[in-house]
Amino acid sequence: MHKIGFYRDGNGDLNIQGIKITSLAEKYGTPLFIYDAGLMKERYNTFFDTIKEVQGNIHYAVKANDALSVISYFAKLGCGADIVSIGEFEKCIAAGMSPQKIIFSGVGKDNHEIEFALKNNILQFNIESEEELNDISTIASRLKLTANVCLRVNPDIAPKTHKKISTGEKETKFGIDFQNVKSIYKKLHQLDFINPVGLGVHIGSQIFDFNFFYRAYLNLKNLADELRLSGYTVPTLDLGGGIGINYDNSSEPDFNNYKKIILNLFKESGYHLSFEPGRSLIAEAGILITKVIRNKKTKEKNFIIVDAAMNNLIRPTLYDAYHKIETVKKISNTEIIADIVGPICETGDFFALDRKISKVNSNDLLAIRTTGAYSSVMRSNYNARKDAIEVMIYNENDFQIRKDEAIKDIISKEEIIVFD
Ligand SMILES: Cc1ncc(COP(=O)(O)O)c(C=O)c1O
């Protein structure tokens, strides 16, 4: 049995499940995403243990990483899914997940998406406005199909995370204002072909101060208790995702603390719970391998120019996100301060600024850590750059899960119309 996650062997070289990262880079080329199924399973099992004393289901937030093999693996482990587009729904179905385990979240479900999901027997819609409810009700009545509806509540809580991934404040587009929830929940009971299934919250991502979860969940439970006392059925509370993970790989997500909150609030509460973890199940299981193209030195700075770019990993420039970056081969003692940048013609195309890092040469490999979530999934073909290959490591073997995209594949998506 090999260690779980990425580790250094006796020579100081980076490995995964007994396979040298250098050999994977040689086999598949770079840039290359590598995922450790062992770590994904470990995180899933820990999450499962965290909630096993309450009645609950895990719906993996597919937006974190929608690779078909990733979805399929989490489905095999027992997860349902949380999706935000009909494209993600179709990916889940293609990956073998039952539609009866899929929750449709998101503020902008289009009518054709609602219709497709209903016709294909989706478990539930988490809705974010009264307007959306009216659209679902019209479509469900026309199709004579019942829609299970949960109201996503906006608890007006700012969970001290990056503003672009904070979703619980009033000013954001997410959820239904607290004061309107009761009246809309009552309306659910009056509409034909609408089945009320409960209330939900998701206050944001990368949350470390769990008091914010506590407050949001407590408010949600109090609201649900009040509705129950008034005679309404509230079977389920959806608690969203958001557990923070450490991008410096210093410690594991704090599932213990999360468990305390869940047990404190919900043990024997009579609510069925749904959880939508994304990042905490997969972020640490991913790594992006990139080759050094060359060093460039100016009067002001050292630049390490690598063959991955912001089209492969946009988090540093989009969220000011930190990713640990290290050499794949034994770390040398000579260190420099450098910007680690890609070839794209944008100043924002960087992975790290003013970072202390081992001195490297052309063709050396660097590992950008913790890129399992919100990384490859945000890929683009900007600068006509192709997607990175993705590989999953399972039982000490490597499996290619994303094909090598050829530039001709990018070109073939277009029509050439010659205008004169
Ligand atoms: C509705 C909803 N649920 C779950 C998640 C997953 O959050 P995380 O990856 O932080 O666990 C998100 C992420 O933004 C979300 O919008």
The ligand as an ORCA input file, in Angstrom:
! r2SCAN-3c Opt
* xyz 0 1
  C     -24.881     25.956     -4.475
  C     -23.512     25.468     -4.232
  N     -23.339     24.321     -3.551
  C     -22.095     23.820     -3.309
  C     -20.959     24.458     -3.759
  C     -19.610     23.850     -3.477
  O     -18.834     24.618     -2.634
  P     -17.398     24.090     -2.173
  O     -16.670     23.661     -3.388
  O     -16.772     25.249     -1.514
  O     -17.629     22.957     -1.226
  C     -21.081     25.662     -4.463
  C     -19.888     26.389     -4.906
  O     -19.845     27.504     -5.238
  C     -22.385     26.170     -4.722
  O     -22.569     27.305     -5.429
*
